[in-house]
Amino acid sequence: MSVANHAPLTAGVNSNQQASSALDVMPSGVQLTDLSLTYNQGNLAIRALERIELSLAPDDFVCVLGPSGCGKSSLLNIIAGYLKPSSGYVFIDGEVHTRPTPQVGVVFQHANLFPWLSAAGNVEFGLRMAGMPRKERKQKAARYIEMVGLESAASRLPHQLSGGMKQRAALARTLATEPRIVLMDEPFSALDALTRESMQLHIRQIWQHTRRCFFFITHDVDEALLLGRRIIVMQPNPGRVVQDFSNPLLHDSELPAFQAMRANKDFTDLRQHLLSLIAGSQTTK
Ligand SMILES: Nc1ncnc2c1ncn2[C@@H]1O[C@H](COP(=O)(O)OP(=O)(O)OP(=O)(O)O)[C@@H](O)[C@H]1O
């Protein structure tokens, strides 16, 4: 088993550097520099994230693992612009990023579709809000509906869709706005095992087709190994990154069958390694 550390895309930015000087060296993609977050609860200071340094390439598929309470969702919420860090910066394509923008799309555990709109209507919604003309947005929505394999159910209302279909519609809705980065917070965890595997197959193909930056939080080590070209492991108290490596099972453009991946000795070894790493840092929130 080889756990090659992911090569940093840029030399580490000194924590004392100001955002403006960091801009000079920023490549495209997402950079998190010296990012910390403390929640204050009465007298208690919870160090949810401490000094996170990460560079995400424009076409990374990163899976983030870690025990409950290690700061995964806090990190996602900061990248999304929903939460302000206590210190540090998020850069997207060299620009400081502080609030939600169309450059960042988010898919949550629950699809949260508008119940009065069809699947296609939900996908079109963001495009309509952005002022896209009707014909163009219908074409674009149809393209993304097709990409997630939902053509036959495009006109159904959310209550007429299965859990997997709802999640596919939510994914198409996010992808249709063509964000630079797609953040996913345990998007398949509410699905049954078979639907989940079919969604995992889909997401891999979608990533290969779109080559956007996917930042995918999961509790499931197998899911991370099957999907993540890069795997990041976090630990709590304080929340930090303790491992960041390129997945040796997914190193070229081929998409090996899940069965073949699971049968690979590297899969079993890495799985064991990741499980012990996570178990060794279990926490209660
Ligand atoms: N709004 C909040 N106020 C106070 N503390 C919070 C808040 N949100 C999260 N925390 C704390 O910050 C830490 C990190 O929480 P976070 O939800 O980011 O972790 P997580 O890794 O996503 O957990 P899970 O896997 O259970 O979703 C935890 O100790 C949590 O209790």
The ligand as an ORCA input file, in Angstrom:
! r2SCAN-3c Opt
* xyz 0 1
  N     -23.225     26.410     15.680
  C     -22.346     25.829     16.512
  N     -22.148     26.318     17.743
  C     -21.250     25.753     18.580
  N     -20.504     24.674     18.266
  C     -20.672     24.138     17.045
  C     -21.595     24.681     16.104
  N     -21.540     23.946     14.973
  C     -20.627     22.986     15.200
  N     -20.104     23.103     16.440
  C     -19.045     22.268     17.034
  O     -17.902     22.376     16.189
  C     -17.270     21.111     16.048
  C     -17.231     20.722     14.576
  O     -18.561     20.510     14.133
  P     -18.908     20.072     12.636
  O     -20.395     19.931     12.520
  O     -18.235     20.971     11.691
  O     -18.223     18.628     12.573
  P     -18.469     17.441     11.533
  O     -17.154     16.775     11.368
  O     -19.132     17.940     10.317
  O     -19.457     16.500     12.333
  P     -20.531     15.444     11.714
  O     -19.726     14.434     10.959
  O     -21.192     14.862     12.925
  O     -21.478     16.213     10.846
  C     -18.055     20.147     16.924
  O     -17.426     20.090     18.194
  C     -19.409     20.802     17.047
  O     -20.050     20.449     18.249
*
